[in-house]
Amino acid sequence: MGLLKNLFKARDKPKNRTPGSSYSFFFGGTTSGKPVNEHTAMQMTAVYSCVRILAEAVAGLPLHLYKYTASGGKEKALFHPLYFLLHDEPNPEMSSFVFRETLMTHLLLWGNAYAQIIRNGKGEVIALYPLMPNRMRVDRDSKGELYYSYTRYSDEAPAINGMTVTLRPSDVLHIPGLGFDGLVGYSPIAMAKNAIGLAMATEEYGAKFFANGAAPGGVLEHPGTIKDPQKVKESWNMAYQGSSNAHRVAVLEEGMKYQPIGISPEQAQFLETRKFQINEIARIFRVPPHMVGDLEKSSFSNIEQQSLEFVKYTLDPWVIRWEQAISRSLLRTDEKKLLFAKFNVDGLLRGDYTSRMNGYAIGIQNGFMCPNDARALEDMDLIPDELGGNKFLCNGNMVDLARAGYWSNKYGEG
């Protein structure tokens, strides 16, 4: 075990970029020529939409702290200090929704989400504050122990600019995304910068295309010699360039002819390229196309199933990352056996009203649900005990298989 421990501590320092110059994200260079980073990527509507969908979905889920009961069940730990921080207000400056939305945005763009943990003298967590991922560095000391270095700038503290603060792992709530060392996640924007760069390039091409009056470039041919070609060019652009001058009648003198050059957007498959890049970006974040406005392959018969798959295959992995990071960083060792944090995704998995009512009826009639179970799932007031709200019922015509024929034998002939 000692050898394994030493080998683990001798590992390379965590890095927030992949090895190799081809994946370096220092300058965000792409083969399309468009600079791509976390800020410019958010100017793409598809990226903004995917990030907003996932961030708001995780932020909007109910987050509760539970404790195990003696009977093997669970109940909300309402009086634990951490319950209020997770469910309502992690710090005096923001609500739980805003806090989780902010951290989830960091996680989707930078691949890591950090929050500083503030504790009191008893070691209890009393506040959580988001930290910018691009200012955080994860490193190891001479003993191989992890530590976090955070650089503060004047926008956070006016009196401090460029100051580096060292934090222990116990002082940081770190939610890493997909990575290669299990410690630091990698930016999805960096991994897909060429795909995003192509989408940005096609969007810019379309903007310039319509800025030029929705017509490709061309040349003006003159049978003779033009004394001042620059003046002719400027005069032409002033009169006919731009979408506001589209479809104006051009008057050519002295045998001059206009010859368009280039290919049309249809020949370049401009619209198809833009549509494909939107789906490509949605694929990066594993968001169903219909959620970013592409309803081409969606219908009333499959869109509900796609929404359920979004919860199962897209949200669940993120939710599990959050739950395990909260339990690992915010709970003491003795509390981890008694408490756990959990998001409630039941509301997103519910079907239509008729399907839900039929399911509740089957559960109540077969005795594995009581009426109050169904009412709680529908956010309805519970029925008091004296009125039978917590009673489990079953059909009277159903008996144990081993007792089949009991009543006929007891009251039958002979």
Summary of the structure (lengths in Angstrom):
residues: 414
radius of gyration: 31.1
end to end distance: 76.0
largest distance: 126.9
contacts: 1094
relative contact order: 0.11
helix: 43%
strand: 15%
